[in-house]
Amino acid sequence: MMHFFDNKDRLGAFILLVFSLIYLRSSMDIPLDPFDSEIGFTSRSLPMFLSVSAIFISILLVFFSFYDSSAKPVSDEFSHIGWKPMLTLILLMAVYVTTFNYLGFVLASALFLQIAFMLLGERRLILSVCVSLGLILFLWFILTQVFGLYLDSGMLYRELRS
Amino acid sequence: MLEGILIGLNTAFTPINLMMVLIGCFAGTFIGMLPGLGPVSAIALMIPITYGLDPASGLILIAGVYYGAVFGGSTSAILINAPGVSGAVATAFDGYPMAQSGHAGKALAIAAYSSFAGGTIGAVLLLLFVPFLASISLSFQSSEYFALMVFGCTAVAAFSGEGQVIKAILMTLVGLMLATIGEDPSGAQRLTFGNPDLSDGISFLLLSMATFALAEALSVVLKGKSKSNQNESQQLTKVNFNSLKLTRREVNEIAAPVGRSSLLGFLVGILPGAGATIASFLGYGMERNLASADQKKQFGKGSAIGLAAPETANNAASTGSFVPLLTLGIPGSATTAIMLGALLSYGVQPGPRLFIDNPTVFWSVIVSMYVGNIILLVLNLPLIPYIARLLQVPSQFLTPIILFLSLMGVYLVSFNPAELSIMLVVGVVALAFRILDYPLAPMLLGFILGGMLEDNLRRALLIWDGTYDFLWQRPITASILLVTVATLLIPSLMTLYKRLARQVSQ
């Protein structure tokens, strides 16, 4: 099974095939406007045409992938050295996005940058804190004081103040 | 036309718009110099800033960023053999050897003068072409627009290279599918799964930021470019900029190639999907074929012609790619697709009516392109040794800052943290497809054209009483669709022919 998916073209086409099938199924649930039927084109028409075309082409691509020797194996990608920092960075972004409301712009963003700098190998703590905090405070000042934009100070800040 | 140029000059030469071109050129040069980040990412990062400006100023800033990024891409190609954009790959062939032989300043000057000449000739041709083409396309109806949208979607796929055509078509379809999410033209909610955050559809800004800026920054981490970045920084400290002046003999040598490559680049740039990369390679190839035996020996070793030709063609093609965008409303490249998205979000509809309905936007963009070229030549070129120092900022600082700015760019427009979650998911999926070698530009193009494609199809069907007869009864519609089929079939047939020929010869 793993060997089946160890081909970039095939794996990509298979993912898009699944996506197109889900999309096609969901397209069938789109509510219809009675006036649309007069022109023979409803809200479902284009989504269904697109999903059927995408299903056809993904199957074609899966089929061709067995005969095309130029497609590279997916396992080649695992030899790259950056998987761990990249996945950690994505996880860090997910944490940043979910804690944004609670910690607020300044704290969440400064922490995100500081941890990201360290994750990517920055060891000079004072310099990285200066860069992260300096950049965020500069942006906060420009956005709130110059452009008059509202940036959420965060639930934590409000709880502490109250 | 003269009146239009005066409108453009009036708008482009206001202090705020001159400042926009200046900022755009500098920001674009810097971002374009960073390996892995090209004009598309540079423009995507700038779009949130332009939302607070009027459409003309916003587009002027974007045009400045575009030219700056193209220039920046060439600079890193010449100085460190790391083309920031694919259009600058051919520039590195002779630019890097020239810089290595101690003439970095001269190489940068040749690139800048050639870019300026290509941009200037391109801008003049644009001035002539656009109103002419726009006046022809004024007679277009919904059916022609529908056919044009189909052509726009397929052209990018057709030019995507051997082995990529089917994948590009599939990705265009994915983009079109994503465009159907949200409220449809009749007001029905489609594929929102009851989520109110999806009722307005996926935001163009979110998709472009996630697929380009975010995914590109993450792929820099994946490829472990931090070490190569350190090497590049070390390389930069060794570059000898010397004089930026060219001798009369050198100017004479490159004059004719610059003229030829400008025309070639512009014509290639007009073709939707062809773009700057193909133009630069064609320019390089053409000049190598036309060169004398002695000049030919210099190619690849620091030839002035070998550097001037791709640079000129590249810049002229960038200008030419505005022709289909401004006249027909179809983008010819990922960059112009992002610009089309930006125009639509400003409430400006590109196409033949743009120069009638929004003459200020139309002419000021054309004029500011020229102003951008002048700024790049007069200000950026002398400052390049200093701007290049910015490349020495370690990537462990740059990458997180780019990721943060991408996320903030989307947040500061919507102020909705839920969009950040959607963006992260889209960015990770885009990165996965980037790793699997699936092109993302056709997806963005499909997404941007999707809404207009459906609107025009619906309108055409209403006019034609629900029949599809307009596809063959309207001559212009039928012709555009025939060209579309030919554009799609010719590269596939060529590939098939090459494979058969290879098999026969074996």
Boltz contact constraints between the chains, C-beta under 6 A:
constraints:
  - contact:
      token1: [A, 8]
      token2: [B, 436]
      max_distance: 6.0
  - contact:
      token1: [A, 8]
      token2: [B, 437]
      max_distance: 6.0
  - contact:
      token1: [A, 12]
      token2: [B, 436]
      max_distance: 6.0
  - contact:
      token1: [A, 12]
      token2: [B, 438]
      max_distance: 6.0
  - contact:
      token1: [A, 16]
      token2: [B, 170]
      max_distance: 6.0
  - contact:
      token1: [A, 23]
      token2: [B, 177]
      max_distance: 6.0
  - contact:
      token1: [A, 26]
      token2: [B, 191]
      max_distance: 6.0
  - contact:
      token1: [A, 30]
      token2: [B, 190]
      max_distance: 6.0
  - contact:
      token1: [A, 31]
      token2: [B, 188]
      max_distance: 6.0
  - contact:
      token1: [A, 33]
      token2: [B, 186]
      max_distance: 6.0
  - contact:
      token1: [A, 33]
      token2: [B, 188]
      max_distance: 6.0
  - contact:
      token1: [A, 36]
      token2: [B, 186]
      max_distance: 6.0
  - contact:
      token1: [A, 39]
      token2: [B, 461]
      max_distance: 6.0
  - contact:
      token1: [A, 39]
      token2: [B, 462]
      max_distance: 6.0
  - contact:
      token1: [A, 39]
      token2: [B, 466]
      max_distance: 6.0
  - contact:
      token1: [A, 40]
      token2: [B, 466]
      max_distance: 6.0
  - contact:
      token1: [A, 41]
      token2: [B, 461]
      max_distance: 6.0
  - contact:
      token1: [A, 43]
      token2: [B, 184]
      max_distance: 6.0
  - contact:
      token1: [A, 43]
      token2: [B, 186]
      max_distance: 6.0
  - contact:
      token1: [A, 43]
      token2: [B, 188]
      max_distance: 6.0
  - contact:
      token1: [A, 43]
      token2: [B, 190]
      max_distance: 6.0
  - contact:
      token1: [A, 46]
      token2: [B, 454]
      max_distance: 6.0
  - contact:
      token1: [A, 47]
      token2: [B, 180]
      max_distance: 6.0
  - contact:
      token1: [A, 50]
      token2: [B, 173]
      max_distance: 6.0
  - contact:
      token1: [A, 50]
      token2: [B, 176]
      max_distance: 6.0
  - contact:
      token1: [A, 50]
      token2: [B, 177]
      max_distance: 6.0
  - contact:
      token1: [A, 53]
      token2: [B, 173]
      max_distance: 6.0
  - contact:
      token1: [A, 54]
      token2: [B, 173]
      max_distance: 6.0
  - contact:
      token1: [A, 57]
      token2: [B, 170]
      max_distance: 6.0
  - contact:
      token1: [A, 61]
      token2: [B, 166]
      max_distance: 6.0
  - contact:
      token1: [A, 70]
      token2: [B, 163]
      max_distance: 6.0
  - contact:
      token1: [A, 77]
      token2: [B, 435]
      max_distance: 6.0
  - contact:
      token1: [A, 80]
      token2: [B, 222]
      max_distance: 6.0
  - contact:
      token1: [A, 81]
      token2: [B, 224]
      max_distance: 6.0
  - contact:
      token1: [A, 82]
      token2: [B, 221]
      max_distance: 6.0
  - contact:
      token1: [A, 82]
      token2: [B, 222]
      max_distance: 6.0
  - contact:
      token1: [A, 82]
      token2: [B, 224]
      max_distance: 6.0
  - contact:
      token1: [A, 85]
      token2: [B, 221]
      max_distance: 6.0
  - contact:
      token1: [A, 86]
      token2: [B, 218]
      max_distance: 6.0
  - contact:
      token1: [A, 86]
      token2: [B, 221]
      max_distance: 6.0
  - contact:
      token1: [A, 86]
      token2: [B, 222]
      max_distance: 6.0
  - contact:
      token1: [A, 89]
      token2: [B, 221]
      max_distance: 6.0
  - contact:
      token1: [A, 90]
      token2: [B, 428]
      max_distance: 6.0
  - contact:
      token1: [A, 93]
      token2: [B, 424]
      max_distance: 6.0
  - contact:
      token1: [A, 97]
      token2: [B, 420]
      max_distance: 6.0
  - contact:
      token1: [A, 97]
      token2: [B, 421]
      max_distance: 6.0
  - contact:
      token1: [A, 97]
      token2: [B, 424]
      max_distance: 6.0
  - contact:
      token1: [A, 100]
      token2: [B, 417]
      max_distance: 6.0
  - contact:
      token1: [A, 101]
      token2: [B, 417]
      max_distance: 6.0
  - contact:
      token1: [A, 113]
      token2: [B, 400]
      max_distance: 6.0
  - contact:
      token1: [A, 113]
      token2: [B, 404]
      max_distance: 6.0
  - contact:
      token1: [A, 116]
      token2: [B, 400]
      max_distance: 6.0
  - contact:
      token1: [A, 117]
      token2: [B, 396]
      max_distance: 6.0
  - contact:
      token1: [A, 117]
      token2: [B, 400]
      max_distance: 6.0
  - contact:
      token1: [A, 120]
      token2: [B, 396]
      max_distance: 6.0
  - contact:
      token1: [A, 121]
      token2: [B, 396]
      max_distance: 6.0
  - contact:
      token1: [A, 122]
      token2: [B, 396]
      max_distance: 6.0
